[in-house]
Amino acid sequence: MCALSLGTPYVPPHRLLASVLDGDTTLAGIVVTELRVPRLVLALIAGACLGAAGLVLQEALRNPLAVPEMLGVSSGAALGVAAPLVLTLSLPAAVQPLLAIGGAALGGGLTLLAAGLGRSPSAVLLTGAAVAAALQAALLVLMVMADQLDLQLIYRYLLGSLSARTWDDVTGLWPWLLVAVPALVLCAPVLSVMRLGDEDAEALGVRAHRARLAALAIAVVLIAPVTAVCGPVAWVGFLAPHLARWFNPAAGAVRWLPWSAAWGAVVVVVADVPARLALAPVETPAGAWTALLGVPAGVALMRSGGRGRGRVARRRPAAPTDAREPLYGSRRTASGTADEFPRAGTCTEVRGGEPGRGGPSGAVPPASGTAGTEDAR
């Protein structure tokens, strides 16, 4: 309601439904239906895609810091869109998602190649940070080459902005969503197995190396079209999965995935409100607010999650007393020396200094009389 009502002009909440459904031709109705509603829908779609992609990367690499910004995917997509703008190449708007996907695939492919095709999750993350830094350096070179007008456009785009987005930008995302959503549904059970480690996943029939490559491909399909439209909205893929885990720590990847997408949508929509209104009439990029608030919030969630797991581990019940007792105990004899004797319930009893061989448990019943009593002792 804040995203649709607040701003210039202000539209009262009781008039929002009539403005959307009745096709209000006033200035307020046109602003709501042609600018604010598509901006809200785009924020929901972009946040859901980034949140789901962040969870896929974190689960596939088994690292809570594996985010699109750290693997060269977002930087590659931004480079693919910004390069034609600086080089003054006239390309249709429909080609921009393809350029973004090509750049994201380039960044992710370089990361996997440099890390040995993703055989080690830790190596993928460290190498991805280096590749992302190299791609950002290439973006800085492009910004030096750009003129003043293109520099302002590139700068706002690289921070992630939803300003002046229309229904055409929203409709351009649907073909990619039709590809990504079924892939996510098929990928979620595999992510649950990948959390066990490469060896256990291989034992359960999942080829960890190929599954990691497939996870990166799905993340590219989710991130690149969104980056082509509104730029790399930073750290949504980091915060949304941690929110999903924090609210339901006992679940798995199958249940975390829809919640991560939902939290990503919420984060982007909430961040876009101060992006429009905080410095009005000047709009600030939404990616600046997600980075400003998302990083400290994500770190706080990681710390609170670690303390919660520690408390659960300390409250774990101890093993039963019988399981900790040794098989043999000691008995103090009349002479004061310690003698070894078997515990009750064991399968062997000593008779005359030799193991008995009488029943199914290996015990021999004592003979009648005094001799039998002495033998039993």
N, C-alpha and C positions, 0 to 999 in steps of 0.2 A: 504493500500500500504506500509506503514511503517512496519507493522507486517510481511509482506512477503519479503520486499526488504532488510531491514537493518539487520545487523548481519555479522557473519563470516561463509561462504563467502557472500559478498555483491552481490546482483542480481539487475541489473538495471531495472527500472520499465517497459521499453519497451520489456524486455525479459520474464516478468512474465507469460504473457498469453501463449507464446510458450512453456515455461517450464511445465505448467500445462496441456495443451491440447495435445502437441506433445510427451509427455513422454520422456523428455530430460534425457539422460543417463549420463550426466556429473555430477560432484559433486554438482554444483549449482542446477541442475534440481532435483536431488535426495533429496537434503536438502529441497527444496521448496515443492515438492509433498509429501514427506514422513514424514516431521517434521513440517514445518511451516504451511502448509494448514490444516492438522488435528488439530494443536494447535489453529489456528484461529477459526476453526469450533467449537471446544470444548469450547473456550472462549465465543463465541456467545451463544451457548446452555446453558452453565453454568450461564452466566449473565442473560439470559432471564428467566430461571427457578428461580433464586434467587430473581430477581426483581418482578416477578409475585407472588411468595410466600410471599415476604414482604408486598405487597399490600393486599393480602388476610388476613394476620394476622392483619394488622393495621385496616382494615375496619371491620373485624369480632369482634375485641376487642375494637374498637372505641378509639384507642390510637396511636398517631404517633410514639411512642417509642417501639411498639410491633414488634420486629424483631426476626429472628430465633436464634440469639445469646443470646437473653434475655429470651427465653422460654425453654431452655434445648434441643431444637431439633438438632441444629448443634453440640452441645457438646455430645449428645447421639449418633449421627451418627459417630462422630470421635472416640468415645470410642468403638463402635462396630467394627470398622475397625482396630484400634490400638491394641486391646486386643489379637487377634490371632497372630499378629506379635510379640508381646513381649513374649507370651507364646509358641512361636515356633510351632504353629499348622499349618500343611501343608494343605492348602485349595485352591481349584481352584479359578481362578480370577473371574469366573462367580458368585461365592457365595458372593463376597464382597458387591455388592449392596444389597443383602438380609440381610447381617450383618448390613449394614448402616441403612437400613429401620427398622430393629429390634431395633437398638440403638436409632434411632430418635423417634420411637413409644414409647420406654421405657421412654425417657426424656419427651416427650409431655404428655404421660399418667400419669407419676408422677406429673407433673405440674397440670393437671386437677384434679387428685384425691386429691392433697393437697389443691387445691383451691375450693373444693366442686363441682367437675365436671363442672367447667366453668360457674357457675351461675352468677358470678360477673366478668366483664372484668378487673377491677382494681385488684381484688384478683388474677386473672390468671397471670397478668403481674408481680406483686410483688413476687408471689410464683415461677414463672418461673425463675426469677433472682436467687433465692435461689437454685433451682434445678440445674441450669446451673453452679453455683459455686461449688456445690457438685460433679457434674460430672467432672468438670475441676480438682478438687482435686483428683478424682480417676485416671484421666489421668496423673497427676503428680506422683502418686504412681507407675503407670506403667512405667513412664520414669525413675524412680529411679531403678526399677528392670531390665531395659533393659541394654544390653551391649553397647559399644561405637558405633558400626556400626548401630545397631537398633535405638539408640538414635538420631543419625543424621537423619535417615529416618523419624522417628516419628516427630522430631522437624520441618523438612521441610514440612511434610504432614500437621501438625496442623496449620501452617501458611497459607496453601492454595497455591499450586504450580501447574503450568501447564507444568513443565519441563518434557521432554522426553515422551510426550504423543503421541500415534499413532492412526491409524484408528481403531484399535481394541477397544480402549477406547471410541471412538465416537460411534461406532456401538452398544456398550453395553447399550447406553442410549435410543435408539429408542423404545424398548418395553415399557419403563416407560413413555416416552412422549406420546405414543398412549393411555395410560390410563389417564394421567394427563390433556391433552389438552381438551378432551370432558368434563371432570369434571370441568375445569375452565369455559368453556362456560356456563354450567348449573349453576355454582356458582355465576357468576357475577351479575345477577339480584337480587339474594337473598342478596348479600352484600350491594346493594343500599338500601334495606329495613332495613337491620341491622343497618345502620347508624342512623336511626331514634330513636333508643333505644329499649330496650327489650319490654316495654309495648306497644309501637306503632307497633312494629313488630308482636307481638302476636295479636293485633287487626286486622292487615292485613292478618292474617292467616299463619305467619311464626313462627315456634317454635324456639325461640332464642337459647335455650339450645342445641337442636339437630343441628341447623345450625352452632353453634360455634364448636361443635365436628366435623362436616363434614368439616368445613374450616381448622381445624387443621389437619385432615387426608389428605386433598389435599396438604397442605403445606409440610407434611411429604413425600408424594410421589414426590413432586418437589425437595425437598432439599436433601433427603437421597442419591439418585443415583449420584447426582453431587458431594456430599461430599465423596462418596466412590471412585470416580475417581480422583478428584483434591483437596480434603480436604475442610475444611470450609473456603471459601473465605469471609473474614469478611466484614460486614456492607454494602454489596451491596443491601441487602433487606431493608436497612434503607434509603440509598440515592436515589435509583431509584424511589420509590413511591413519594418522595418529589419533584423530578424533574418533574415527570408527573403532579403533582398537581400545581406546580409553573407555568408551561407553559400553563395550561388550568384549572384555578381554578374554573370555573363555571360548569365543567363537573361532571359526576358521576362515580361510580365504573366501569360501563360497558365500558366507554370510557377511563378511567384511566388504565385499566388492560393491553391492548396491548401496550400502551405507557410506562407503567412501565417495561414490559418485554423488550421493545426496549432499554430503557435507561439503564437497567441492563446489556444488551449485550454490549452497548457502553462503560460503565464504566469498565467492565472486560477487554475488548480488549485494551482500552487506558492504563489501569494500567499494562497490560502485556508487553507493549513496554519498559518502563523504567525498569521493572523487568528483562528483558533480557539484556539491554544495559547499564544501569546506572553504574554498577560495573563490566563491562566485563573485562575478560572472566568469572567471577563468576556471576551466576544467583541468583537473590534474589527472594523470594516468591512473587507472585502477590498479595496474601492476605495482605502482609505488606503494599503495596502501596494503596490498596483500603481502609484499615483502616486508614492510615496516611492522605489521602486526603478526604475520604468519610465522616468521622465524622464531621470535621469542616465545610465542604460544606453543609452537611445535617442540621446542627444547624443554619447556616446562612440562608438556605432556609426556615426553620421553623420560624425564626425571621422576615424575610421579608414577609412571608405569613401572619403572625399575624398582622403586620402593615398595610398590604393591606386590610385585612378584617376590621380593625379599621377605615380606611379612607372611606371605602364603607358605614360602619354604620353611620359615621358622616355626610355623604352626603345624607342620606336618607331624602326624603322630609317630611316636617311637615304635620300634619293632617290638614284638611280644617278648616277654622275659624268657620264655622257653627257647626262643630262637637264638638268644644271646648266650645261653648256658653251654658250656662244653659238654661233650659226650661223657667224659669221665670226671668224677669228683674225687675228693680226698676224704679219708676217714681216719680219725685218730685212734690208734690201737692202745692197748693197755701199757705197752712199753714206751708209748710216747712218739712212735714213728708214724709217719703218714703212709697210708696204704691206699692204692688206687682201686676203685670199685666202679662198676658200670651203673649208670643212672637207670631209674625205672623206665620201662618201656623200650629198652634197647633189646637187640635180637640175640645177645650172647650173655650167658651167665657162667661164672667160673665154678667148676665142680672138681675138687681134688687137684686144682692147679691146671686143668685142661678144659678147653671149651667143650661144652656139652653138645650132644647130637641126639636130641630126643624128640622134639616136636617140630611143628612147622616154623616156629620162631627160633629154633636152635637151642631152647632151654630144656634142661632135664629136671624133672620134679625131684625133690629130695626124697631119699629113702626114709622108711618109718624108723622110729627109734632115735637113740642118741647119736648114733653114727651118722644117720641121715641129717640130723640137725647140725652136727659139726661140719659135714660136707657142704651143706647149704651155706653156712657161714663162710 
